[in-house]
Amino acid sequence: MPNELKQFAEKVTGLRNDKFQLTRLRLTGIYAVLLLAVLVISAITTHSVFSNRLEARMFFRGRPLPPPPQILEIGQEARAQARQELITSMILVNGTLFIGAVGLSYILAGLTLRPIKQAYEQQRRFLSDASHELRTPLAILQTDLENELDNTKASTEEKENAQSHLEEVQRMGRIVKDLLLISRLDGENQLSTSKEAIDLNEIVTATVKRLQGYATKHNIKVISSPVTHELPVMVTANKEHILQAISNLIKNGIDHNKPNGNVVVSLRPNKTSVDIIVSDTGIGIAEEEIPKLFDRFYRVDQSRSREKGGSGLGLSIVQAVIHNYGGSVNISSKPGEGTTVTLTLPIKA
């Protein structure tokens, strides 16, 4: 089941609605460039043929006539005037055609992309509905397995099987939860999500506190830099979204760290924005792998990530959340030295 959801989600969640408009503009630009090239070639050819026909009028039966100087001068002025009128006419006609064609190209590009967009929206809604519907049976399975583990009459083998099944159900539950969040962030109604003025100091403190137990279990120390306790740093966003994004980064820092390593979380306010910086002393990432980290279901180390329950959606969620609030994500890393992820968000005035 996880593999089927993975294959489906890779096809469904790869696009965002704003990319359709960008693609439409690009198609319009391509159509416009092709038309402009045709009009330019046509204008050059017409001008050349017309000029040759004008020059031919100075000849009769293949032999040049020696006209008087006054007639020659008048002929030259007439030809120059005719060429100028031709150029003016071509500019007016071709310019009008070009402007009208650009508008028609924009409409044509929209018509071309409409079936694709409709199919994408239907699949996105299906993914959202499927993820939502899967939560209930997974919750029931998890409860039954937990009850089986608590059953004192169950044999050791039965409990081991129940524990293994429970881990898979919990992992499936996390994937479904992540897919549901991504489908909501990708939706057209993402801007209608409730927003409020939140203090990043409080968010960072709460996130670090929430993951202290997980870090201790993995022999990792999570440190909140003192700068996060000075003054309120306010941003306008959904509290749970920002909490989820920072949690994903800290959890990644814990999962891919060295024994007895550290994860440091700090804030760096600027005039118009604030940087949320999460640094770890972990194994690091090769430079060529960094651009792929935001691809959904991509994992640098497949075996290690799967053992730790990772789905490859964490950084995709981080990027989707931060971009939705007008921010940016930057990753710098060196193998063997650790990784630093910087989230930049605009500060609330």
N, C-alpha and C positions, 0 to 999 in steps of 0.2 A: 504493500500500500504506500509506504513512503516513497518508493521509487516511482510509482505511477504519479503521485502528486508532484514529485520533483520534475519529471518530464513534462507534465502539463503546465506547471508554473513557470518553467523556463520559457515556454512559448508565450504564455499569457502575460506575465508581469514584466517582460523586457522593455515595453514601450511606456511612455508617459504621454498624457494628453497634450502637453505643450509641444511635443515633438511633431505632432500632426500639422500644426500651424507652420512650424519651421520647415517641414518637408514640403508643404504647399507653396511656401514662398520660394523655396529652391526650385521646385518644378516650374513655377512661373518665370523665374530667372532664366532657366534653361530654354524654355519656349521663347522668351523675349530675345535672348542672344541668337538663337537660330534664325528667328525672323529678321533681326537686325542684319545678320550676315547676308541673308537672301536679298533684302532691300538694298544694301550697299552694292552687292554684285550687280543687281539689276540696274541700279542708277549709273554705275561706272560703264556698263555695257551700252546702255541707252545713250549716254553722253558721247561715248566713242563713235557709235554708229551715226549719230546725228551730226557730229563734227565732220566725219568723212563725207557724208552726203552734202554738207555745205561746201566743202572744198571741191567736190566733184562738179559743182555748178560753175566753176571757173574754167571748165574744160568743155570742148565741143568736138565730138568724133575723135576723141583721144588726143587732140592737139590743143595746146594752150592758146587762148586768145590774148593778144596784147591790148588790153583796154587802156583808155586814157587814164592819167593819174587821178583825175577827179572821180571817175567811175570806180577805180580801184580803191580809193579811200572810202567812198560811200559803201562799197561792198564789204570792206573790212569792218566798218562800224555796224553794218547790218548783221554780219555774222556774229560779232561780239555781243550785240544786243540779243540776238536769237539764243545764243548760248546762255546768257544771263537769265533770260526768261525761262529757258529750259531748266536751269539749276533751281531757280525759285519755285517753279511748278513742282519739280521732283521733291524739294524739301517740304513743301506744303502737303502734297499728296502722301508721300511716304511717312512724314511725321504724323499725320492724322491716322494713317493706317497702323503705324507702330503703337501709338497711344491706345487706339481701340483694341488692337490685338493683345496688348498687355493685360487690359481688363478682361478680355475673353479668355486669355491664358489662365488668369487667376481663377475664373469661374470653372474652366475645364479642369484645372488641377484639383479644385474642391470636389468636383464630380468624380474624378478619378480616385480620390482618397476616401470618398464617402462610404463605399462598401467595406473597405478595410477598417475604417474607424468604427463602423457599426458592428462588424465582427469582433473587433477588439473589445468594445464595450460589453457585448453580450458575454464574451469569455471572461472578462474581468468580473462582471456581476455573478457569473456562474461560480468562479473561484471564491468570491466572497461568500456566496450562499453555501457552497459546499463546505468551506472552512467552518462556517458558523454551525452548520448542521452536524458536523463531525465532533464538535465539542461535547455534545450530550452523551453519545455512546462511549466516547473515550473516558468521560468522567465516570460513567457507570462501570466500565471495565476496570478502571483504576480502583474504585471503591471495592469491587468484588475481590480483586487481587490482594488489596490491603487486608480485607477481612480474612482471606485465606491464609495470609501470613500470620495473622493473629490467632488462627485456629490451633489450639494446643493439641488437637488430635491428629493433625496433619503430620505426615512423615517428613524426614529431613529432605528426601528427594523431591517431594511435592512442594516443600517450601522453597527449595532452590529453583525449581521450575517457575513457581509463582513470582519469585524475586526477579528472575530473568525476564519474564513477561511484563512485569510491572515497569522495569526499566525501559523496555521498548515502548510501552504505552505512554510513559512520561515523556520520552523523547518525541513520540508522535504528537503528543499534546503541545509540546513546545513549537514544533514545526507548524502545526495548525494555527497556533496563536500568532506566530510570526507572519504566516501567509495572510491571515485576516487583517493584521495591522498594515501590511504592505498594500493589500487591495484597497483599504480605506485611504491610505496616503496617495495612492495612484488615482483615486476616483475624482470625478468632476466636482464633488461636493466637499473636497478637502478644505477649502477656504471657509466652509461653514462650521468647521470644528471649533468648539468653544475655546476661546483664548482668554488669557488674563495676564496681568502684570505679575511676574514671579521673580523672586530673588534667587539668583544662581548660587549665592552662598548657602542658602538653605537646601537647595537641590543637591549640591555637591556633598554637603555634610550628611544628608539623609541617604544618599547613594552609597557613600563610603561606609556608613554605619550598617546599611543593609547587607553589604557584601563582606563584612569583616569575618563572619563565621565561615563563609566559603573560602576566603583567603587563608584563614588559619588552618583549615583542613588541608590545604595544599602547601602549607609552610611558606606562605607569601605574606609580606607586610604591605598593607595599603596605607599610604600617607596622604593626608590632606594638607597642602601647603598653607602656611600661616596667612598668606595674602588673601585667602578666601574668607578670613574672619575679620576683616577690617571694616569695610563699608558695604552697604547693600549694592548689588549690581543687578539692575532691573532689566528684564527683557519681556516682550509680549509674545507669549506662546502657550501651547497646551502643556500643562505641568507634567502629565504622564508621558507625553512624547519625549520631552527633554530628559526626564528621568530614565526612560527606556534607552535613549541614545547613550547617555553617560554610563549607564549600567553595562551596556554591551561592550563599550570600550574597556572598562575596568575588568570585566570578566575575561575579555580577550587577553589583557595584560597578565591576568592570573594564570589562565590556561596555558599560555605559551611562554611562561617565565622559567627561570632557572631555580633550582632548589634554594630556599632562603633568599629569594630575590625580593625586589621592591616594585611597587606601583605608586607613582606620585601623581596626584591630581591637584591642579592649581588653576587659578583664574588670573587673567592679565587684561584689565580694563584699558581701553583706549578712548579717544575722544568720541567716536561714533559707534564703536563696536567693542566686543569683549571676546577674548580668546579663552576657550576651555581646553587646557592642555593635560593630556594623559600620557605619561611616560613610564616605560617599564625597563627592567634590566634583563629582558628575556633573550630568546634565541635570535631575534631579528628576522628581517625579511630581505631577500635579494632584490636589488633595484628593479630588475625586469619583471618581478612578480607584483610590484606595488600597483601598477595600473589595473591589474586584474582583480584586485581585492574587493572592488565594489560590484563585481559580477555576481549575480544571485546564484547561490549554491556552489560558488567557487571556494575551494579550500587549498591552501598551499601544501599542507601535509594531510593527505586524505586519511591515512590510518590514524594519526594522532588526533585529528579533529573528530573522527567518528568515535574513537574511544572515549573522548570527553563529552560526547553528546552534541557536538556542534553540527549545525545544519548548513552553514555557509550563508546564512541570511543576515547575520548580525551587522556587518558593515553596510549592507544594502539598506537596512532599516535606518542606520545612522545617517547615511547620505540623504535618504528620502526625507527624514525628519528635518535635518538642518536646511536642506534646499527649500523645503516648504515654508520656512520662516526667513527666507532671504539670506541665508548664511552660506558658508563654504566649509569644505573638509580638506585638510592637507595631512599627508603621511610622510614621515621621513624615518628611515631605518637603515641599520647596518647589521649584517649577519654577525652574530656573536656579541653585539654590543647593546641591543635593545631597539625599541621602537617608540616613536613619539607621534601622537595623533593630536592635531590642533583643530578644534571646532571654532569657527568664527560666526558670531551672531550680532545683529545690530542691537544697540542699546536703546531702551525705551527712553524717549525724551522726558 
